[in-house]
Amino acid sequence: MSTIRCSTHVGTHVDAPAHMLPDGEGIGSIDLARFFGRACILDCTTCSGYIDMAHLEAHIKRISTSEILLLRTGWDSRWGNSSYFSGYPVLDRDAATLLAQSRLSAVGIDAPSFDAAENDAFPVHHMLLAAGKMLIENLTGLRNLPDEGFLLGAFPLSFGKNMDGSPVRAVAWIQRNKEVTP
């Protein structure tokens, strides 16, 4: 028998509202349907520093018809280096506001956080979690997926009702010829 001991925010993981909000929902009380749905990827590899409103607006139709938005920054290629934990692109205030007001159930990123490492107020986390968006961080391999036409599942472990997050195994099902292929 093996033992696993880890943080709820290790590797690819999801943040629940309880991660930042005093009265926020814990991971165990969130409907699993919010961790699965039609997804699209927004290529943010040319964004340095901030992912801004103009970048999102250019793809608003795809965002508005999706349930999960994944932000591909290419930052996952730095995993294993100390540079991974600083300088990654984050949403600016206007872009975060647009996503908070969207119908998305979750937003994911292939970087360590939605907020800059030096910003300990976590404004993007607060805004998106208060709007009921699940945040998926530390995704990998987004470059291997199409920009749209797939389903994504990023289910949390069955932790207690009040836990603030959970590691996930994010899995994409690519739709080809009207069939879903795992």
C-alpha positions as a printed Julia matrix, in Angstrom:
182×3 Matrix{Float64}:
   0.0    0.0     0.0
   1.27   3.47   -0.91
   0.73   6.78    0.83
   0.18  10.11   -0.89
   0.59  13.37    0.96
   0.18  16.6    -0.98
  -1.31  20.06   -1.04
  -4.75  20.57   -2.56
  -3.0   22.87   -5.06
  -0.29  20.52   -6.34
   0.29  19.98  -10.06
  -2.71  20.5   -12.3
  -5.42  21.51   -9.87
  -8.7   23.34   -9.51
  -9.35  26.23   -7.13
 -12.74  26.32   -5.43
 -14.23  29.6    -4.17
 -13.2   28.59   -0.62
  -9.59  29.06   -1.74
  -9.95  32.85   -1.56
 -13.43  33.77   -0.36
 -14.28  33.51    3.36
 -17.77  32.1     2.68
 -16.88  30.45   -0.64
 -18.02  26.97   -1.62
 -15.67  24.12   -0.86
 -14.68  21.63   -3.54
 -16.87  18.86   -2.12
 -20.07  20.89   -2.39
 -19.67  21.86   -6.06
 -21.71  20.05   -8.72
 -19.33  17.92  -10.83
 -21.08  19.14  -14.0
 -19.18  22.42  -13.57
 -15.91  20.57  -14.23
 -16.98  19.16  -17.61
 -18.12  20.77  -20.84
 -17.48  22.13  -24.3
 -14.1   23.79  -24.27
 -12.04  26.06  -26.45
  -8.46  27.24  -26.33
  -7.34  30.82  -26.69
  -3.75  31.13  -27.92
  -2.07  33.65  -25.61
   1.53  32.75  -26.48
   2.11  36.25  -27.9
   0.83  37.96  -24.74
   3.6   39.22  -22.51
   2.7   40.35  -19.04
  -1.06  40.6   -19.5
  -3.81  38.9   -21.44
  -5.98  41.91  -22.21
  -9.55  42.63  -23.28
  -8.61  43.14  -26.95
  -7.13  39.64  -27.05
 -10.32  38.12  -25.64
 -12.7   40.21  -27.77
 -11.09  38.9   -30.95
 -12.38  35.44  -29.92
 -15.63  36.39  -28.18
 -17.84  34.14  -30.33
 -15.86  30.99  -29.41
 -15.73  32.05  -25.76
 -19.49  32.73  -25.63
 -20.35  29.3   -27.05
 -18.05  27.38  -24.7
 -18.43  26.24  -21.11
 -14.71  26.06  -20.37
 -12.02  28.41  -21.66
  -8.38  27.33  -21.64
  -5.66  29.97  -21.93
  -2.59  28.59  -23.72
   0.42  30.72  -22.79
   3.1   28.1   -23.48
   4.34  28.62  -19.92
   4.12  24.88  -19.2
   7.33  24.47  -21.24
   9.18  26.13  -18.33
   8.05  23.48  -15.81
  10.98  22.26  -13.74
  12.81  25.62  -13.94
  12.61  28.38  -11.34
  11.48  30.75  -14.13
   8.13  28.91  -14.18
   6.96  30.71  -11.04
   7.36  34.33  -12.18
   6.73  36.5   -15.22
   3.9   34.38  -16.62
   1.03  36.15  -18.44
  -2.08  36.89  -16.35
  -5.49  38.35  -17.12
  -5.75  42.11  -16.75
  -8.7   43.57  -14.85
 -10.9   44.2   -17.9
 -10.3   40.73  -19.33
 -11.06  39.15  -15.95
 -14.27  41.21  -15.73
 -15.38  39.98  -19.16
 -14.79  36.35  -18.14
 -16.49  36.85  -14.76
 -19.61  38.08  -16.59
 -19.55  35.22  -19.12
 -21.5   31.96  -19.03
 -18.29  29.94  -18.59
 -18.22  27.46  -15.73
 -14.42  27.23  -15.64
 -11.28  28.91  -16.9
  -7.95  27.12  -17.16
  -4.37  28.22  -17.75
  -1.04  26.47  -18.4
   0.71  28.68  -15.84
   0.95  28.51  -12.04
  -1.69  31.16  -11.32
  -4.2   33.64  -12.68
  -2.51  36.38  -10.64
   1.07  37.6   -10.83
   3.37  36.04   -8.23
   4.08  39.42   -6.66
   0.4   40.38   -6.31
  -0.64  38.92   -2.96
  -4.12  40.53   -3.18
  -5.09  37.95   -5.86
  -7.6   40.23   -7.66
  -8.26  37.89  -10.61
  -8.82  34.91   -8.31
 -11.26  36.93   -6.22
 -13.17  38.24   -9.23
 -13.53  34.91  -11.05
 -14.2   32.79   -7.96
 -16.81  35.29   -6.71
 -18.51  34.92  -10.11
 -18.65  31.14   -9.63
 -15.92  30.24  -12.12
 -13.76  27.24  -11.31
 -10.07  27.95  -11.89
  -7.85  25.23  -13.35
  -4.13  25.95  -12.98
  -0.89  24.27  -14.1
  -2.39  22.65  -17.18
   0.04  21.01  -19.59
   0.03  19.96  -23.23
  -2.56  22.45  -24.49
  -0.49  22.79  -27.69
  -1.62  19.24  -28.56
  -5.3   20.2   -28.68
  -7.35  21.91  -31.39
  -8.57  25.43  -30.66
 -12.16  24.14  -30.4
 -14.33  21.09  -30.98
 -13.55  19.15  -27.82
 -14.92  18.39  -24.38
 -12.87  18.8   -21.24
 -13.19  17.1   -17.88
 -11.11  18.25  -14.9
 -12.73  16.47  -11.99
 -11.58  17.1    -8.41
 -10.87  14.29   -5.99
 -13.67  13.46   -3.58
 -12.35  15.53   -0.69
 -14.34  16.95    2.17
 -17.07  19.45    1.59
 -15.02  22.49    2.64
 -11.66  21.84    0.93
 -10.31  24.84   -1.02
  -9.15  22.92   -4.09
  -8.02  19.61   -5.48
  -5.54  18.04   -7.87
  -7.23  16.99  -11.12
  -6.52  14.83  -14.13
  -7.59  17.04  -17.01
  -8.77  15.01  -20.0
  -9.9   16.24  -23.42
 -12.28  14.37  -25.72
 -11.78  15.53  -29.29
 -14.88  15.47  -31.46
 -14.31  14.06  -34.92
 -17.07  13.31  -37.42
 -19.74  13.92  -34.75
 -18.27  11.2   -32.55
 -16.45  11.81  -29.31
 -13.03  10.19  -29.21
 -11.22   9.83  -25.87
